[in-house]
């Protein structure tokens, strides 16, 4: 079961999440939806960071998200998408409605078994479930150090995807694709991005200040970032593609 305090921390997020969080590379969407489909549902859609990748890949795109603030941003950005308040454990969609369900950066917050049952219910027989996570590139020492400030479990080599992508009930074993990519980001936006992460949002004001100070210390100390107002940030997107059994 996911930590509900951290999971609920996103409910009041919205514009900052849209502004500072990274999107997803086209290649990640190609791995899940290689050819156009009739209908796709983005679950835990947030502000539509991955939903926008489905627009040209599905005739009908549905977004389901529990946060009103997140969904308001999505509706403004993607007016052609059918946007609904809902959860993974209670998807507001009829049986066998969609060819593809995608979950970007969110599956680890779900109650796995009831969520899998709901996803299986709304998929057509043999439909596709795609799970995605962006994470730091192991070769980028400063970003990995900053990631450990937000996610101490990484000290034991854990990631959200490694914890959430065991074999899923109702689905065949997944195929796996890893997509490397990079973006240019300013130092101020990089710090602001971390402030949209659950552990920062849920922290007390003093704890958050200490965490930000540690990020600043890391950036000041690393030769790749010290004294720079902008830098290149390598990233990796993990993609798991399942078929409904």
C-alpha positions in Angstrom: 0.0 0.0 0.0 1.3 3.4 -0.9 2.0 6.1 1.7 -1.3 8.0 1.6 0.2 11.1 3.2 2.7 11.4 0.3 0.1 10.3 -2.2 -2.4 12.9 -1.2 0.3 15.7 -1.2 -0.4 16.2 -4.9 -4.1 17.0 -4.5 -3.4 20.7 -4.2 -0.7 20.8 -6.9 -1.4 22.1 -10.4 0.3 25.0 -12.1 3.7 24.4 -10.5 3.6 20.8 -11.4 2.8 21.7 -15.0 5.5 24.3 -15.2 8.4 22.5 -13.5 7.9 18.8 -14.0 9.5 17.1 -17.1 7.4 15.7 -19.9 8.0 12.3 -21.6 9.9 11.5 -24.8 8.0 10.5 -27.9 9.9 7.2 -28.0 8.3 6.2 -24.6 4.8 6.7 -26.1 5.8 4.8 -29.2 6.8 1.8 -27.1 3.2 1.6 -25.7 1.1 2.8 -28.6 3.2 1.9 -31.8 0.1 2.2 -34.0 -3.1 4.4 -33.7 -5.9 3.0 -31.5 -9.5 3.9 -31.1 -9.4 4.9 -27.4 -6.8 5.4 -24.7 -7.1 6.3 -21.0 -4.4 8.1 -19.1 -4.8 7.1 -15.4 -3.4 9.4 -12.7 -3.1 11.9 -15.6 -2.0 14.9 -13.5 -1.7 18.0 -15.6 -1.5 15.9 -18.8 2.3 15.5 -19.1 1.8 12.1 -20.8 -1.8 12.6 -21.9 -0.6 15.0 -24.6 1.5 12.2 -26.1 -1.7 10.2 -26.7 -3.5 12.9 -28.8 -2.1 11.8 -32.1 -2.1 8.1 -31.2 -5.8 7.6 -30.2 -9.1 8.8 -31.8 -10.5 9.2 -28.3 -8.4 10.2 -25.3 -9.7 10.0 -21.7 -7.9 11.4 -18.6 -8.7 10.3 -15.1 -7.1 12.2 -12.1 -8.1 12.6 -8.4 -6.9 16.2 -8.1 -9.3 19.0 -9.2 -6.3 21.4 -9.4 -4.3 19.1 -11.7 -7.3 18.4 -13.9 -8.1 22.1 -14.3 -4.7 22.6 -15.8 -5.2 19.6 -18.1 -8.6 20.7 -19.3 -7.2 24.1 -20.2 -4.1 22.7 -22.0 -5.9 19.8 -23.7 -9.6 20.7 -24.3 -10.1 17.8 -26.7 -9.5 15.3 -23.9 -12.4 13.8 -21.9 -11.2 14.6 -18.4 -12.8 13.0 -15.3 -12.2 13.1 -11.6 -11.5 9.6 -10.4 -9.1 7.1 -8.9 -7.3 4.0 -10.1 -9.3 1.9 -7.7 -12.6 3.3 -9.1 -12.2 4.3 -12.7 -15.2 6.3 -14.1 -15.4 4.3 -17.4 -17.5 1.4 -18.7 -16.3 -2.1 -19.2 -14.0 -2.9 -22.2 -14.0 0.8 -23.3 -10.3 1.4 -24.2 -7.5 -0.2 -26.1 -4.8 1.2 -23.9 -4.4 2.4 -20.4 -1.3 4.5 -19.5 0.0 5.4 -16.1 2.9 7.9 -16.0 4.8 8.5 -12.8 1.8 7.3 -10.7 1.4 3.6 -10.4 3.4 3.3 -7.2 0.7 5.4 -5.5 -2.1 2.9 -6.4 -3.5 0.1 -4.3 -2.1 -2.5 -6.7 -4.7 -5.3 -6.7 -7.9 -3.3 -6.9 -6.3 -0.9 -9.4 -5.2 -3.8 -11.6 -8.7 -5.2 -11.5 -10.2 -1.9 -12.5 -7.6 -1.4 -15.3 -8.4 -4.9 -16.6 -12.1 -4.1 -16.5 -11.9 -1.0 -18.7 -9.5 -2.6 -21.2 -10.6 -4.5 -24.3 -9.6 -8.2 -24.2 -5.9 -8.3 -24.8 -5.6 -4.6 -24.3 -2.4 -2.8 -23.3 -1.3 -1.3 -20.0 1.8 1.0 -20.1 3.6 2.1 -17.0 6.2 4.9 -17.2 8.6 6.5 -14.8 11.2 9.3 -15.4 14.3 9.0 -13.2 17.8 10.3 -12.9 20.6 9.0 -15.1 23.0 6.9 -13.1 25.9 8.6 -14.8 24.9 12.0 -13.5 26.4 12.2 -10.0 24.9 15.6 -9.0 21.3 14.7 -10.0 21.6 11.3 -8.3 22.8 13.1 -5.2 19.9 15.5 -5.3 17.5 12.5 -5.9 18.7 10.9 -2.7 17.7 14.0 -0.8 14.1 13.5 -1.9 14.1 9.7 -2.0 16.4 8.2 0.7 15.3 4.7 -0.3 17.6 5.1 -3.4 20.5 4.5 -1.0 19.3 0.9 -1.0 19.1 0.9 -4.8 15.3 1.2 -4.9 13.2 3.2 -7.4 9.4 3.7 -7.8 9.4 1.4 -10.8 11.4 -1.4 -9.2 8.9 -1.4 -6.3 5.8 -1.3 -8.5 6.4 -3.4 -11.5 6.4 -7.0 -10.3 4.1 -9.3 -12.3 0.6 -7.8 -12.1 -2.6 -9.7 -11.5 -4.6 -10.1 -14.7 -1.7 -9.2 -17.0 1.1 -11.1 -18.8 4.7 -10.4 -17.9 5.8 -7.1 -19.3 8.2 -6.0 -22.0 10.7 -3.3 -20.9 12.1 -0.4 -22.7 14.5 2.2 -21.4 14.6 5.6 -23.1 17.5 8.0 -22.4 17.0 11.7 -23.1 18.1 15.1 -21.8 16.8 18.6 -21.3 18.4 22.0 -20.7 17.2 23.4 -17.4 18.0 26.5 -15.3 19.3 26.1 -11.8 16.2 27.9 -10.4 13.8 25.7 -12.3 15.7 22.6 -11.2 15.3 23.6 -7.6 11.6 24.5 -8.2 11.1 21.0 -9.7 12.1 19.3 -6.5 9.6 21.4 -4.6 6.8 19.6 -6.6 8.0 16.2 -5.4 5.8 14.5 -2.7 8.5 14.3 0.0 9.2 18.1 -0.3 5.5 19.0 -0.4 4.7 16.8 2.7 7.8 18.1 4.7 7.5 20.7 7.4 8.7 24.2 6.5 11.9 23.8 8.4 12.5 20.3 6.9 11.9 21.6 3.4 14.3 24.5 4.0 17.0 22.0 5.1 16.3 19.8 2.0 16.6 22.8 -0.4 19.8 23.9 1.4 21.2 20.4 0.7 20.3 20.6 -3.0 22.0 24.0 -3.2 25.1 22.6 -1.5 25.3 19.7 -4.0 25.0 22.0 -7.0 27.6 24.4 -5.5 30.1 21.5 -5.0 29.8 19.6 -8.2 32.1 20.8 -11.1 29.4 20.2 -13.6 27.0 22.7 -12.0 29.0 25.0 -9.7 28.7 28.6 -10.7 26.3 27.8 -13.6 22.8 29.2 -14.0 21.8 26.6 -16.6 22.9 23.0 -17.3 22.1 19.9 -19.3 20.1 17.3 -17.3 20.3 13.7 -18.6 17.3 11.6 -17.8 15.9 8.1 -18.4 12.3 6.9 -18.9 11.5 3.4 -17.9 8.6 1.9 -19.8 6.8 -1.3 -18.9 4.3 -2.7 -21.4 1.7 -5.3 -20.3 -1.0 -7.2 -22.1 -4.3 -8.1 -20.4 -4.4 -11.8 -19.9 
